[in-house]
Amino acid sequence: MEIVYAKLKLLNAIDVGLFKRGMLEEDKIRQADVNALVDSGASTIAVPTRLAIRLGLDHVRFTEAELANAESEKVEVSWGQSR
């Protein structure tokens, strides 16, 4: 099985909404370019806490996530946007 990475641009969805409403300049949208390991069976992505803080992602809730090794872990859920 091949390991696949994808280049992603992650954006703060609230900043994007403010920009679309003319309330924030485009260069003020918090964003990060990342090289992410692809999991073809995943429906969400996970980012390190330091990246979530840098992007200013709001905590929404906690949930149980199943890891690739079949273990589960309680994780924090935030809203974001990928472009």
C-alpha positions as CSV (number, residue, x, y, z in Angstrom):
1,M,0.0,0.0,0.0
2,E,1.3,3.4,-1.0
3,I,1.5,6.3,1.4
4,V,-0.1,9.4,-0.2
5,Y,0.2,13.1,0.8
6,A,-1.8,16.0,-0.4
7,K,-1.0,19.7,-0.2
8,L,-3.9,21.6,1.5
9,K,-4.7,25.2,2.3
10,L,-6.6,25.3,5.5
11,L,-8.7,28.4,6.3
12,N,-10.6,29.8,9.2
13,A,-14.2,29.5,8.0
14,I,-15.4,32.4,10.2
15,D,-12.7,34.7,8.7
16,V,-13.8,33.6,5.2
17,G,-17.4,34.5,6.1
18,L,-16.4,37.9,7.4
19,F,-14.4,38.5,4.2
20,K,-17.4,37.5,2.0
21,R,-19.5,40.1,3.9
22,G,-16.8,42.8,3.4
23,M,-16.0,42.9,7.1
24,L,-12.4,41.5,6.9
25,E,-9.6,42.1,4.3
26,E,-8.6,39.0,2.4
27,D,-5.0,39.1,3.7
28,K,-6.3,38.9,7.3
29,I,-7.9,35.4,6.7
30,R,-6.0,33.0,9.0
31,Q,-4.7,30.2,6.9
32,A,-2.0,27.6,6.6
33,D,-0.5,25.5,3.8
34,V,0.1,21.9,5.0
35,N,1.3,18.6,3.6
36,A,-1.3,16.1,4.9
37,L,-1.2,12.3,5.0
38,V,-4.2,11.1,3.1
39,D,-6.6,8.5,4.6
40,S,-9.0,7.4,1.9
41,G,-11.4,6.1,4.4
42,A,-11.6,9.3,6.5
43,S,-14.5,11.7,6.5
44,T,-12.8,14.4,8.5
45,I,-9.2,15.7,9.0
46,A,-7.2,16.0,12.2
47,V,-4.8,18.9,12.8
48,P,-2.3,19.4,15.7
49,T,-3.5,21.6,18.5
50,R,-0.9,24.2,17.7
51,L,-2.2,24.5,14.2
52,A,-5.8,24.8,15.4
53,I,-4.7,27.6,17.7
54,R,-2.8,29.4,14.9
55,L,-5.8,29.2,12.7
56,G,-8.1,30.5,15.5
57,L,-10.4,27.5,15.1
58,D,-13.3,27.6,17.6
59,H,-13.9,24.5,19.8
60,V,-17.4,23.1,19.0
61,R,-17.5,19.8,21.0
62,F,-15.6,16.7,21.9
63,T,-16.2,13.4,20.1
64,E,-14.8,9.9,20.0
65,A,-12.5,9.3,16.9
66,E,-11.5,5.9,15.6
67,L,-7.8,5.8,14.7
68,A,-6.2,3.9,11.9
69,N,-4.9,1.3,14.4
70,A,-8.6,0.6,15.5
71,E,-8.1,2.4,18.8
72,S,-10.4,5.3,19.7
73,E,-9.5,8.6,21.3
74,K,-11.5,11.5,22.6
75,V,-10.8,14.5,20.3
76,E,-11.8,18.1,20.1
77,V,-13.9,19.2,17.1
78,S,-13.5,22.6,15.5
79,W,-15.0,24.1,12.3
80,G,-12.8,25.1,9.5
81,Q,-12.6,25.1,5.7
82,S,-10.3,23.6,3.2
83,R,-9.6,25.1,-0.2
